[in-house]
Amino acid sequence: MAEVEIRSVKKVYEGGVEALRGVNLAIEKNEFFSLLGPSGCGKTTLLRIIAGLEQQDEGEVLIGGKNMDNVPPHKRGVGLVFQGTAIFPHMTVYDNIAFGLRMRKYPRQEIRERVRNVLELMNMPFEKYAWKKSHQLSGGERQRVEIARSLVIEPKVLLLDEPLGPLDLKIRQKMQLELKRLQKKVGTTFIYVTHDQTEAFAMSDRIAVMEKGLVVQVGTPEEIYRRPLSRFVADFIGETNLIEGEVDAGGFFLAEGLPPLKIASEASEGLAGRKALLSIRPELIYLGNSIETENKLRGVVVDKTYMGPYATLKIGVSGEILLTVHVREPEFLQNIKVGDHVSFGWKASDSYLIVG
């Protein structure tokens, strides 16, 4: 049985704005699950409905197999960490974390033990941090206290709405690793909202990609990256080259101005004559005259941008077709200039067909 089930949930705001248009999801127990999508796609609305902070217009939310209709937030067994949530500045770390336990009338000794245990989980030794106040903590430490405050009540599900957004890049990357480690250790189901694909990929067991109030794809990070089901997902997740064309009966992809492109036989099965998009990730395209790939093309370098660990080349092929290639070999790159003619290609198995 799933820990959290979303069944045909709809939400319409004043003025007829459809925030959620029939969302269905099953989130497993002990899973790190991310809701990923651009601003306005409905991911925060869905999280707030799970939390009980908003009511859906249609559909059901189940937590632990129980329907949550008319169940108030504090009785749903969920913890909440929202972006910009602040710890109480006038309280110590100890009092911040103990707040929810005191509201629930836990005995003093149990409160102390729970606070000590959750601080250790957060890699914040009790003796060092328990009596500090907010102004004595770094941004990352304050974030840990917020998460500890939610975890100490031992929720079935922890809901996190872009909690790392205010942190700078280095701290954010460190906290991603901390959150993943923490979730595996405590075994609580995490539902994490973000617009940042890198963040979702770094932490999640599975991801639901959302667009305009709908869940358009659910899968592991690798499944979503390598096998996008729509133009939106292919474009939103990372960077990709999309070529319009159609599939022929011989297992080739036909695009105007290009030679027939070989695609994996299992990918083209039953699709002869269908219009489609061919997706090729830039890092899966190889440069050089001696490459051994099923698909080989020549083109002109129209742009070259240094990105640190790699360089991005824009290669023009046959008129208006422009392909992006990521190259990591510094010696090879030194000899490539804008205006050069280059050979490049990719394996049939590294491309992916998007139909419909």
Secondary structure, 3 states (H helix, E strand, C coil): CCCEEEEEEEEEECCCEEEEEEEEEEECCCCEEEEECCCCCCHHHHHHHHHCCCCCCEEEEEECCEECCCCCHHHCCEEEEECCCCCCCCCEHHHHHHHHHHHCCCCHHHHHHHHHHHHHHCCCCHHHHCCCEHHHCCHHHHHHHHHHHHHCCCCCEEEEECCCCCCCHHHHHHHHHHHHHHHHHHCCEEEEEECCHHHHHHHCCEEEEEECCEEEEEECHHHHHHCCCCHHHHHHCCCCEEEEEEECCCCEEECCCCCCEECCHHHHCCCCCCEEEEEECHHHCEECCCCCCCEEEEEEEEEEEECCCCEEEEEEECCCEEEEEEECCHHHHHCCCCCCEEEEEECHHHEEEEEC
